[in-house]
Amino acid sequence: VIFQLASPDHVQQDVHIMKAVLLLSNACSAILGEVLRDSGAPLSMLYVVSAAATGLALICSIFLLGSKPSARDSGPTGPTRQKVMASCSDLMKIFQLPCVAWWTIWALAVNPAHGVALTYWQNLLKDHVAETDHNGYMLGVSYLAAALLVAACRRSSILRSWTSCLVILSILSMGLLLLLLTISSTQVVFYLFLVAIQCIYEVSTSVSTFQVGCEVCTSVSSSNGPREPRLALLFCVTGVLSGAVASLVQHVRPISRRFLLVAVVLLLLAALLTVAALTRYLYLSWKRRGSRRRGTQDPFLAATDLMPSSVRS
């Protein structure tokens, strides 16, 4: 919806603002749920409030989609088989884009890790800390902190590039924080690590949505690029693959070992990606110096922005 309605100059800001509003709604939902729980409200009331909020969001989305016609709605016409083949062909070309490849690796690793943290952190807290919890308020605070951080960096020029570095730093940070979360023994420290995990994940999600959407939409104008952006299909397939990875993690027990395994895998993946990125960068630098020809920069290095253009030139 954002890439259909927003102008190209404001896509980054709109993506971050939309994410911040979503996180703010999650924060209000968590705090309201904790207030209702503490007041002894029945579970049925929570379902009624949730259903009403979901219906209101659906109505707002319908009005947004109908407010401005999309120039990209004219997809391929013809038999269903041709449409499916065209969609698959476009999807394969999209996955070959450097920025999409980097963020797909990130999604397959970090999305399941964040899902584990957000689903089982209360169980992990009970195993380590025997104090009275205020999990609803704490979850609301984590969403609120993430919303503020996402909104604060909506105009950051650094987050428009440096794709490989951002992916590696995000994976590395998530691995370290999950490891510290697993071994933490006090409630306050545990909550601080949880808030940090939430902030890093939500900022990275906003950045990935912006970078992937921009690169895919730009590639449509290329002769070798896809005919249509297929962003909905791309995000759907990525979500399905992330869910498949997350289902494999569920077989690891107990929960503390599950957190530890995910943290170690993320740290190893960050190290592997660092070695791969540095090796490719050194090879391409040596190749450029040998050829001494300007304007022949490798498109993969340019798109992943391992170094800014001002430094590379």
Secondary structure as UniProt FT lines:
FT   HELIX           2..5
FT   HELIX           8..10
FT   HELIX           11..38
FT   TURN            39..40
FT   HELIX           43..65
FT   TURN            66..67
FT   TURN            71..72
FT   HELIX           80..95
FT   HELIX           98..128
FT   HELIX           135..152
FT   TURN            153..155
FT   HELIX           158..160
FT   HELIX           163..183
FT   HELIX           187..219
FT   TURN            220..221
FT   TURN            223..224
FT   HELIX           231..249
FT   TURN            250..251
FT   HELIX           255..291
FT   TURN            294..295
FT   HELIX           299..304
FT   HELIX           309..312
//
